[in-house]
Amino acid sequence: MLSACGVSPLFQHEDEKTPPPAHRNEVEPQHIVKIANGTAQIAWKDGVSVGESSFTVTSDQPITQFDSWADMPDMGHGTSVFNFERISDREYFVSEVWFTMPGRWVLSVEINQQTFEFELDVQ
């Protein structure tokens, strides 16, 4: 049981504004990168936020090798393994991208032996 003199800040919230609804971080909705003989596009389904996110990778060239992961360098940890679904020889859907806490994350995407890194501000 908590007790103190005066009005409890734990139970008196009449003066507080209603918090804004949960939202997806305003990040670039897509990234376009140059790969050998073409380009690839990384597009977030609904942006990124703490919790699960997902994105699609499409290319104008066949994707013969693909991988992706994310790390939080300031905290020294990463995410669990992502789920990759090959839609076609030029497209992957990546789901189960779990950001466990807010802060700076680095997303790595490897396409045909080339690795691209994107800094994300996860909220």
C-alpha positions in Angstrom: 0.0 0.0 0.0 1.2 3.5 -0.9 0.5 6.4 1.4 1.6 10.0 1.6 0.3 13.4 2.6 -1.6 15.3 0.1 -3.1 14.4 -3.3 -1.6 11.3 -4.9 -0.1 11.9 -8.3 -0.8 8.2 -9.0 -4.5 8.6 -8.9 -5.2 12.3 -9.8 -5.2 12.6 -13.6 -7.9 15.2 -14.3 -5.4 17.8 -15.5 -3.6 15.5 -17.9 -4.1 15.7 -21.6 -5.2 12.5 -23.3 -2.0 11.0 -24.7 -1.8 10.8 -28.5 -2.7 7.4 -30.0 0.0 4.9 -30.6 1.6 5.6 -33.9 4.2 4.4 -36.3 7.4 6.4 -36.3 7.7 8.8 -39.2 10.5 7.1 -41.1 11.2 7.0 -44.7 8.5 4.7 -46.0 10.9 3.3 -48.5 14.6 3.2 -49.4 16.0 2.6 -52.8 19.5 1.1 -53.1 21.7 0.3 -56.1 22.5 -3.3 -56.5 24.6 -4.9 -59.3 22.9 -4.0 -62.6 19.8 -2.5 -61.0 18.0 -1.2 -57.9 16.1 -2.6 -55.0 13.4 -1.0 -52.9 12.8 -1.6 -49.2 9.3 -0.5 -48.2 7.8 -0.6 -44.7 4.3 -1.9 -44.5 3.2 0.4 -41.7 6.4 2.2 -40.6 8.4 1.1 -37.5 7.6 1.2 -33.8 8.2 -0.8 -30.7 6.6 -4.2 -31.3 6.3 -6.0 -34.6 7.0 -4.4 -38.0 7.3 -5.7 -41.5 8.7 -4.6 -44.9 8.9 -5.7 -48.5 12.0 -5.9 -50.6 11.5 -5.7 -54.4 14.2 -5.6 -57.1 14.3 -5.1 -60.8 16.9 -7.9 -60.9 16.5 -11.5 -59.5 17.3 -11.8 -55.8 19.6 -14.8 -55.6 20.7 -14.3 -52.0 18.8 -12.5 -49.2 19.2 -11.9 -45.5 18.2 -9.2 -43.0 18.7 -8.4 -39.3 18.6 -5.5 -36.9 20.8 -4.4 -34.0 20.6 -1.7 -31.3 24.2 -0.6 -31.1 23.8 1.7 -28.1 22.4 -1.2 -26.0 24.5 -4.0 -27.5 21.6 -6.3 -28.6 19.6 -7.2 -31.6 16.3 -8.7 -32.6 15.1 -12.3 -32.9 15.4 -13.9 -36.3 13.1 -12.4 -39.0 10.6 -14.4 -41.0 11.4 -14.3 -44.8 8.7 -15.1 -47.4 9.9 -15.3 -51.0 7.1 -13.9 -53.1 8.9 -14.2 -56.4 12.5 -14.2 -57.7 12.4 -10.4 -57.3 10.4 -9.9 -54.1 10.6 -10.8 -50.4 8.2 -10.1 -47.6 9.9 -9.7 -44.2 7.8 -10.1 -41.1 8.3 -10.7 -37.3 10.7 -7.7 -37.2 10.4 -7.2 -33.4 11.8 -4.0 -32.0 11.9 -4.6 -28.2 12.4 -1.0 -27.1 12.5 2.6 -28.4 15.8 4.1 -29.6 18.3 4.0 -32.4 18.3 0.7 -34.3 20.3 -0.3 -37.4 18.6 -2.4 -40.0 20.8 -4.5 -42.2 19.6 -5.9 -45.5 21.8 -8.2 -47.6 20.8 -8.6 -51.3 22.9 -10.6 -53.7 26.0 -10.3 -51.5 25.7 -6.6 -50.9 24.8 -5.3 -47.4 22.9 -2.1 -46.8 22.4 -0.4 -43.4 19.6 1.9 -42.4 19.4 3.8 -39.1 15.9 3.8 -37.6 14.6 5.9 -34.7 12.1 3.4 -33.2 9.5 5.0 -31.0 
